[in-house]
Amino acid sequence: MQKIKDLAINDAGFAFDPTTGASFTLNEVATQIISSLKDQDDLQLISLKLTEMFEVDFEQAYQDVQEFVEQLKTYKIYS
């Protein structure tokens, strides 16, 4: 989990990984998920936040959060 805490993200969604030097752009949803993971929120709380922010149903938000977290694990950004 430490690597996600080191990720630098600006207000425009530009992310920089100081460990690898990689940079990438995040959309608003991805930025919110990563911010919540940095705060150590669990997946259910993150999904609940997304339902309130983006007017999606909880089940869809939870599934999307799970899929995004799996992608972060694949890229070794989150464990």
Backbone as JSON, one array per atom type, in Angstrom:
{
  "sequence": "MQKIKDLAINDAGFAFDPTTGASFTLNEVATQIISSLKDQDDLQLISLKLTEMFEVDFEQAYQDVQEFVEQLKTYKIYS",
  "N": [[0.82, -1.19, 0.0], [2.1, 1.18, 0.44], [3.18, 2.37, -1.89], [1.04, 3.62, -3.23], [0.52, 5.69, -1.51], [2.66, 7.33, -1.97], [2.18, 8.36, -4.42], [1.86, 11.2, -6.43], [-0.61, 13.52, -7.1], [-2.13, 15.96, -9.05], [-4.55, 18.7, -9.19], [-5.69, 18.53, -11.7], [-5.71, 15.89, -12.3], [-3.38, 14.7, -13.07], [-0.99, 12.29, -12.52], [1.91, 11.23, -10.76], [4.4, 8.86, -10.28], [6.83, 8.65, -8.05], [8.59, 6.6, -7.53], [9.0, 5.03, -9.83], [9.08, 6.89, -11.83], [7.09, 7.07, -13.61], [4.29, 8.58, -15.25], [0.87, 9.53, -15.49], [-2.51, 10.16, -16.58], [-5.48, 10.72, -14.78], [-8.99, 10.17, -14.65], [-11.85, 11.88, -13.19], [-13.21, 10.07, -11.52], [-11.31, 8.02, -11.07], [-9.37, 9.53, -9.77], [-10.73, 10.17, -7.42], [-11.09, 7.6, -6.32], [-8.41, 6.77, -5.87], [-7.6, 8.77, -4.09], [-9.28, 8.18, -1.94], [-8.35, 5.61, -1.31], [-5.81, 6.28, -0.45], [-6.52, 7.51, 1.89], [-7.14, 5.32, 3.3], [-9.69, 4.25, 3.1], [-12.23, 1.73, 2.95], [-13.36, -0.54, 0.32], [-16.15, -0.55, 0.18], [-16.92, 1.87, 1.41], [-15.7, 3.68, -0.33], [-17.15, 3.13, -2.64], [-19.69, 3.94, -1.81], [-19.24, 6.7, -1.51], [-18.82, 7.33, -4.21], [-21.36, 6.8, -5.26], [-22.8, 8.87, -4.21], [-21.49, 11.1, -5.27], [-21.59, 10.81, -8.07], [-24.05, 9.87, -8.83], [-24.64, 7.1, -9.33], [-25.67, 3.65, -9.08], [-25.12, 1.69, -6.11], [-24.21, -0.99, -6.42], [-23.1, -1.03, -9.03], [-21.12, 0.91, -8.73], [-19.52, -0.32, -6.78], [-18.62, -2.61, -8.12], [-17.15, -1.39, -10.18], [-15.16, -0.09, -8.67], [-13.85, -2.29, -7.55], [-12.8, -3.46, -9.9], [-11.09, -1.41, -10.76], [-9.26, -1.29, -8.65], [-8.09, -3.8, -8.95], [-6.74, -3.34, -11.34], [-4.89, -1.43, -10.44], [-3.4, -3.07, -8.77], [-2.32, -4.82, -10.65], [-0.57, -3.11, -11.97], [1.13, -2.72, -9.94], [0.75, -0.64, -8.14], [-0.87, -0.59, -5.99], [-1.43, -2.66, -3.2]],
  "CA": [[0.0, 0.0, 0.0], [2.94, 2.36, 0.54], [3.41, 3.01, -3.18], [-0.09, 4.51, -3.54], [0.65, 6.89, -0.68], [3.7, 8.17, -2.55], [1.71, 8.9, -5.7], [1.53, 12.63, -6.41], [-1.72, 13.79, -8.03], [-2.54, 17.36, -8.99], [-5.99, 18.94, -9.32], [-6.12, 18.18, -13.06], [-5.7, 14.44, -12.45], [-2.07, 14.23, -13.52], [-0.38, 11.52, -11.44], [3.32, 10.94, -10.92], [4.92, 7.86, -9.37], [8.24, 8.97, -7.87], [9.38, 5.37, -7.47], [9.35, 4.57, -11.18], [9.14, 8.01, -12.75], [5.94, 6.99, -14.52], [3.23, 9.56, -15.07], [-0.34, 9.2, -16.21], [-3.64, 11.03, -16.32], [-6.62, 10.06, -14.17], [-10.25, 10.9, -14.73], [-12.35, 12.32, -11.88], [-13.56, 8.9, -10.71], [-10.06, 7.39, -10.67], [-8.75, 10.42, -8.79], [-11.46, 10.01, -6.16], [-10.79, 6.27, -5.78], [-7.05, 6.77, -5.34], [-7.61, 9.63, -2.91], [-9.92, 7.42, -0.86], [-7.44, 4.54, -0.93], [-4.75, 6.92, 0.33], [-7.11, 7.75, 3.21], [-7.38, 3.98, 3.82], [-11.11, 3.88, 3.07], [-12.44, 0.41, 2.36], [-14.02, -0.48, -0.98], [-17.57, -0.22, 0.35], [-17.03, 3.31, 1.67], [-15.36, 4.35, -1.58], [-18.31, 2.95, -3.53], [-20.75, 4.8, -1.3], [-18.88, 8.07, -1.89], [-19.03, 7.48, -5.64], [-22.8, 6.85, -5.54], [-23.25, 10.21, -3.86], [-20.86, 12.09, -6.14], [-21.84, 10.62, -9.5], [-25.42, 9.38, -9.03], [-24.69, 5.73, -9.85], [-26.12, 2.77, -8.01], [-24.04, 1.16, -5.29], [-23.66, -2.24, -6.99], [-22.25, -0.69, -10.16], [-19.95, 1.61, -8.2], [-18.67, -1.3, -6.09], [-17.98, -3.44, -9.15], [-16.15, -0.55, -10.85], [-14.06, 0.12, -7.74], [-13.11, -3.55, -7.49], [-12.05, -3.62, -11.15], [-10.02, -0.41, -10.79], [-8.26, -1.72, -7.68], [-7.36, -4.9, -9.58], [-5.8, -2.72, -12.29], [-3.81, -0.84, -9.65], [-2.56, -4.18, -8.33], [-1.59, -5.3, -11.83], [0.53, -2.16, -12.21], [1.92, -2.67, -8.68], [0.57, 0.65, -7.48], [-1.63, -0.85, -4.77], [-1.38, -4.08, -2.82]],
  "C": [[0.87, 1.25, 0.0], [3.08, 3.09, -0.79], [2.27, 3.98, -3.53], [0.0, 5.79, -2.72], [1.68, 7.85, -1.24], [3.27, 8.83, -3.86], [1.34, 10.37, -5.54], [0.47, 12.88, -7.48], [-2.08, 15.27, -7.9], [-4.04, 17.49, -9.25], [-6.54, 18.57, -10.7], [-6.12, 16.67, -13.3], [-4.4, 13.88, -13.0], [-1.4, 13.55, -12.34], [1.07, 11.21, -11.78], [3.74, 9.95, -9.85], [6.42, 8.12, -9.19], [9.15, 7.75, -7.81], [9.88, 4.96, -8.84], [9.55, 5.71, -12.17], [7.99, 8.03, -13.74], [4.94, 8.09, -14.2], [2.04, 9.16, -15.93], [-1.45, 10.15, -15.8], [-4.81, 10.21, -15.79], [-7.88, 10.87, -14.43], [-10.74, 11.19, -13.3], [-12.67, 11.14, -10.95], [-12.29, 8.22, -10.19], [-9.34, 8.22, -9.61], [-9.41, 10.26, -7.43], [-11.14, 8.65, -5.52], [-9.4, 6.26, -5.16], [-6.95, 7.64, -4.09], [-8.2, 8.9, -1.71], [-9.04, 6.27, -0.39], [-6.28, 5.09, -0.1], [-5.23, 7.2, 1.75], [-7.45, 6.45, 3.93], [-8.87, 3.65, 3.96], [-11.23, 2.48, 2.48], [-13.27, 0.55, 1.09], [-15.49, -0.12, -0.87], [-17.76, 1.29, 0.57], [-16.71, 4.11, 0.4], [-16.54, 4.29, -2.54], [-19.47, 3.84, -3.1], [-20.48, 6.26, -1.66], [-19.16, 8.31, -3.37], [-20.52, 7.55, -5.98], [-23.35, 8.25, -5.24], [-22.72, 11.27, -4.82], [-21.34, 12.02, -7.58], [-23.2, 10.02, -9.83], [-25.46, 8.05, -9.8], [-25.17, 4.84, -8.73], [-24.92, 2.1, -7.34], [-23.4, -0.08, -5.92], [-22.72, -1.95, -8.15], [-20.97, 0.0, -9.67], [-18.99, 0.62, -7.55], [-17.93, -2.18, -7.09], [-16.87, -2.65, -9.86], [-14.93, -0.31, -9.96], [-13.2, -1.14, -7.65], [-12.24, -3.73, -8.73], [-10.87, -2.64, -11.2], [-8.9, -0.81, -9.83], [-7.44, -2.89, -8.23], [-6.35, -4.37, -10.6], [-4.62, -2.09, -11.56], [-2.86, -1.92, -9.15], [-1.72, -4.72, -9.48], [-0.39, -4.41, -12.11], [1.4, -1.94, -10.98], [1.89, -1.29, -8.01], [-0.11, 0.48, -6.13], [-1.54, -2.34, -4.47], [-2.37, -4.39, -1.73]]
}
